[in-house]
């Protein structure tokens, strides 16, 4: 459950960063249009620094989401292996009474 919450927070962060990047791109296009499409636009140092910072944040978030995804997959594989071992143990031990068999059947 916590993994889903963490992934949700990361997803919201990524969406907001993508929104900011899209806004910046739109602003750059407006500047280009005002200049009459003369080619490249000279970015201010402040804007260039902000874009570079956003790029670094997106890369860091991408790395973090990949790590969480791999961690979640590993935890899921571990849980599946545990359930499989418990099920196999129950099948190899056999059932002592019919009540035990009914309890396991109802739980599935």
N, C-alpha and C positions, 0 to 999 in steps of 0.2 A: 504494500500500500504506500509506504514511504517512497519507494522508487517511482511510482506513478506521480506522486506529488512533486518530487524533484524534477522528473522529466517534464511535467507540466510547467513548472517555474522556468526551466531552461527554454522550453518552447516559447513561452510568452516573451522571454528576454530576446530570443532570436527574432521573433516576429517584430518586436519593437525596434530592434537594430536594423532589420531589413527595411522597415518603414522609414527610419531616419535616413538610411542610404538612398532610398528611392526619392525622398524629399530633396536630398542634396543633388542627386542626378537631375531632378526636375529644375532645380534652381540653376544648375550649370547650363542646361538647355535654354533657359530663359535668357541667361547672360549671352550665350552664343547667338540667340535670335536677335537680341538688342544690338549686337555688334555687326549684324548683317551677315553672319556666317563666314567671317573672314578666316576661318581655320581654327587654330588652337586658341584657347583662352588662358590668360595668365592668372593663375590662382594666387590669392594672397597666402602669405606664410601661415597665417592663422587657420585658414580653410584647409590648406594642405596638411597641416599638423592634425587637425580634427579628423580629416579623412583617413589619415594613416592610423590614428588612434582607433577609429571605428573598425578599420580592417583588422587590426591586432585583436580587438575584442571579439570580432566574429570568428577569427581563427581560434582564439582561446575557447570560446563557447563550443565551437565545432569539436575541438579536442575533448572538452569536458563531456559533451553529449556522447561521443564515441566511447569514452571510458565508462560512463554510466550504462550505456547499452551493453557493452561487453560484460560488465559486472552483473547486470540483471540477467543476461543470458546464462552466465556461469551459475548464478544462484538458482535459476530455474532448472538447469540441467542437474544440479545437485539434489534439488527437491524431487525431481522425477526419479532419479536413481534411488533415493531413500524410499520412496513409495514403492518402487519396483521390488526392492529388497524385502520390505515388510510383506508385500503381497506374496512373494515367493516363499518367505518363511512360513506364512500362514498355510500355504498350499502344501508344503513339504511336511509340516508338523501334523497335518490332518486336523479334523474336528473331533473333540472329545464327545460332545453331545449334539443333538439336533438343535438345541437352543443356541449354541455357539454359531452354527451355520446360519441360523435365522438372523442373529445379530449382525453378522458380517454382510448378509444379503441386504438387510434394511439400510445399512450404512452406505451402500454404494449408490 
